[in-house]
């Protein structure tokens, strides 16, 4: 009988230890769920010297704007939309105001957004006069039964929802278009023979903006917007509005946004491929690096960039292009870090 209190004491101690372990795990799980982050990019390619500081300021502002949404308890979906809208308003970037021109001197913009919690997505293509294509893409996601809508009708939809219109053409983009159009007419290069030689000559022809985020509830989202490829054929649609190619988010894997040559991202289904790498256990950084390796080995090393966030809130940035403007903010420090290459 004398051994009974001793045994009870041992049982109580064991129960106490189990409870402590359980509480620690719950605390760590709650802390992990609260971790939030946003990563943005301003496009892969060559950044002209006069635009470098502007690009850096632009991505910093976009990241801070998105992070402020997250810090106040907002959703990842709201954060990526607001971040991309900042870059659509900035003529430094090839999205929204400042979009590049087609071969016949017209504007045709694309955008997409995706909710990792539900896998709902919306995208638009061939937009000509809407200030924020990414917001129009969200309207397609939330107010229609479709994922991708292109052309004139979607602009009528924008009118119904009172979206602001604008003329996206800037003097800077018009100057670039005239410069390259003149080179084309002189026969100084063949027009997009298979894209490869032209882009190697003029890597600044293609860029995009994008954002990926994880909010305090652990939900992921991604948004991407672009004016497309300079001197593209009218009607050409790149990877940005194609879910899985230029943009993808899934709470069970991660979120990714691609930039560079759209046709490369389409062939590799690049954003979804990177998310699948994360689904299979790679961190966001390892996943984007593996994605760029695929570009090198399977797509002639054409200039590309990818940003990502995995389901644990870890960031990933990789590119093989000359430059990639990027910025990120995490709940760990709340400090905006940015660069024109990665690693900086």
N, C-alpha and C positions, 0 to 999 in steps of 0.2 A: 504493500500500500504506500510505502514511503516513496516509491519511484513515480507515483502518479503525478504529483506536482511538478516533478522534474520534466516528465514527458509533456505535460501541458505547457510548461514554459518553453520547451523546444518548439512545440507546435505554434505557440503564439509568436515566437521569434521568426519562424518561417513565414507565417502569415503576414507579419509586419514587413518582412523583406520583399515578399511578393507584391504587397501593396505599394511599397516604395518604387519598385521597378515599374509597375503599372502606371503610377503617377508620373514618373520620369518620361516614360514613353508617350503618355498623353500630352505632357508638356512640350516635348520635342515635336510631336505631330502637329500640335496647335501652332507652335512657333514656325514650323515649316509651311503650314497653310497660310500664315500671315505674311510670308516673304513675298514681296512684289518687285517687279522689274520691268523696264521698258528698254528696248534697243531699237534704234532707227538707222536707216542709211539714206544717203542722198544720191546714190547711183555709182556704178562701177564704170571706169574708163579713164580718160585723161581729163584732168581739171586744169584749165588754163591758169597761168600765174595770177592774172588779175582777178580770178574768181575764187582762189583758194581760201582767203580769209572769210569771204562771204559764205562759202560752202560750210566752213567750220562753224561760223555763227549760226547759220541756218539749222544745221542738225542739232546743235546744242539747244537752241530755242525749241525745236520740235520735241526733243527728248524731255526737256524740263516741263513743257506743256502737258505731255502725256503723263509724266510722273506725278504732276500735281493732281491730276484726275485720280490716279491710283492712291495717292497719299490720303485723299479725302474719302476713300472707300468706294470710289467709282469702279466701274467694270473695265476689264481689259479691252472689251469691244469699244467702249467710249474712248479709252486712252489712245488706242491705235488710230481711231478716226480723227481725233483732235490733233494728234501728232502729224498725221499725213496732211491734214488741212493746212497746217502751218507751212509745210513745204510746198503745197499747191499754190499758196499765196506768195511764195518767194520766187521771183523770176530767175534766180540763180539755178534753179533745178528744172529738169525736164518733166514737169507735171503741172497741170493747171495753168496758171499764168506763167508764160515762159516755155510752154511746150514747143517741141520741134515741129518742123513742117514736112509735109509729104513732097513727093517729086513735083507735084503741080502746085505747091505753095499753099496747101490747105492744112487745117488743124484736124486731127483725129485722135482723141484721147481715150485711154482705157483705164479702168480701175477695178479693184475687187476688195472684198472684206469677208472675213470668215470667223465664226464663233466656235471655238474649240469645245465648248460645253455641249452644244447641240449638233454640231457639224453643219448648221445652217450657213449658207453663203450667198452672196450676191455680187454680181459683176456687170459692168457696162463696157461697151466698145463703140468706137467711132463717134465719140462725143465732140461737138464742135464749139460750144459756147457756154458751157456750164462752169462756174467758178470752182466748184468742189465736186469733181467726179466721184470721189470716195463716198461722199454723203449720198449721192444718187445711187451708188452701188448698194449702200445699206438700205435705201428705200426699196430697191428691187428685192433684197433679201427679206425685208420685214413686211412689205405691202403687196407683194405679188406671189404667185405660185411658181415662179421661175428662178433660175440661178443666173443666167446670162441673157441680157437684152442689149441689142445693138441698134444704132441708127436713129432715125427721126422720131420713132414712137417714144423711145425712152426720154428724149428731150421734151416731148409733150408731157410725159409723166413728171418730169422735173418742174414744169410750169404748174401743174396741178398741186404740187407740194411747195410751191413758192420758193424754189431754189434760185439763188442769185445767178444772173448771167454775167458774162464778161467777154471781152475780146482777148484771148490768150496770147496773141501775137505780140512779141516785144521786138524792139530795134536790134537787140543782141542776137536773137534767134534768126531774125530776117537777114542780118549781116552774114551769119554762118551759112544760112541756106543759099544765099547768092554766091558766096565764096565757093561752096562745094558744087553748086549747079554749074558754075562757070568751068570748074575743073572737069565736070562730067561732059560738058559740051565740047571742050577741047580734046577730049579723049585721053586725059591724063590717067584715068583708070576706067576699068570696065564697071558698069553699074551692077553691083551685087552679083558677081559671077557665080559665087556660091556663098556670098557674104564674107568669106574668109579673107581674101586679099584686101578688100576695101576696109574692113574693120582693123586689120593690122596696120594699114596706112593711117587711118583716122579713127582711133579708138574712142574719141569723144562723141562719135555719132550716136552712141546708144547709152542711155542712162535712165534711171527710174528712181522713185522714192518709195520707201516702205517702212513699216514698223511692226514689231512683235512685242507682246506683253503678257505678263502673268499678274493677276490681281490678288487681293488679300484673301479671296475665297479659293484660290488655286485654279481659277479659270484662265484659259489661254485665248488669245486672239491674234490675228494677223491682218494687215491691210497694205495694199500696194497700189501705186498710181503712176501713170506715165503718159508722155506725149508720143512715145514710140520711137522708132528708128528714123533718123534724119534721112530724107530722100526716099522713104519707103513708098511703095506703090499704094495708090488710093485703095482703101478696103483691106489693106494688110492688118491682121490682128495678131498681136504677139502673145507672150506668155502671161502677161499681167492679169487679164480677165479670165484666164483658163485655170480653174481651181485645180490645184495639185501641181501645176507647172511653175507659175510665178508666185503663188501664194497658197498657204495651207495652215490649218490649225486643228489640233485634236488634243483634248485634255489628257488622253491616254498615252500621248507620245510627246508632242511639242508643237511649236509654231515656227514657221519659216517664211522668209520673203527673199526672192531672188532678184538680181539685177544684172544687166548686160545684154547679150544677144538673145532675144526672145526665142528664136528658133532652137537654140541650144537647150534652153530650159524646157521647151516643149518636148523635144526628142528624149530628154532624160527624165521627164516628169519630175523636175528637180526638187521643188519644194516638198512634194509628197515623199520622194525618195529620201530626202534628209530627215523628214519626220519619221519615216520607217526605221532609219538608222537609230534614232533616239528611242523608238518603240522597242527595238531589240537590245537596248541597254547602253548605247553610246551616250556620252555627255553631249550637250549641244555643240561644244567646241570640236570634239572629235567627229561629230556628224557632219558639220559644215566642211571640215577639212577633207573628209572622205568624199563629200559631194564635189568639191573642187578637183579632187584627184580624178573623179569620173570625167569631168570636163577635159582634163588634160589628156587622159588616155583614150576617150571615146569621141571627143569633139574638137580635135585639133588645137586644144589649148586656147580656144577663143576667150577673150576677156569676159569674166563673170565675177559675181560676188554673191554671197549668201549671208544673211543674218538669221539667228535662231534663238529660241529660248526653250529649254526642256521643261518637263512637267514639275521639276524640282526648283525651277527658277534660276538655273544656270545659263549664262549667255554663251553664244557662239558667233564668231565673225571670221570669215575667210574670203579671200579673193585672189585671183591670178592676174587681175587687171593692174594697170599702172597705178591707179589710185582707187580708193573707196572712202568717201566721206561717211563717217559714222559717229554715233554718240550713244551713251547709255547712262541710266541712273538706276541704282538698286536701293532697296529699303535698308540695306546694311550700312550705307554711308550717306545717302541722299546727295552725293556730289556728282555733278555732271562730268563725265570723262569723254573725250572725243579725239578724233584723229582723221587724217587723210589717207592713212594706210593702217593695216593691222598685221602684226603688232605695230603700235605707233613708233 
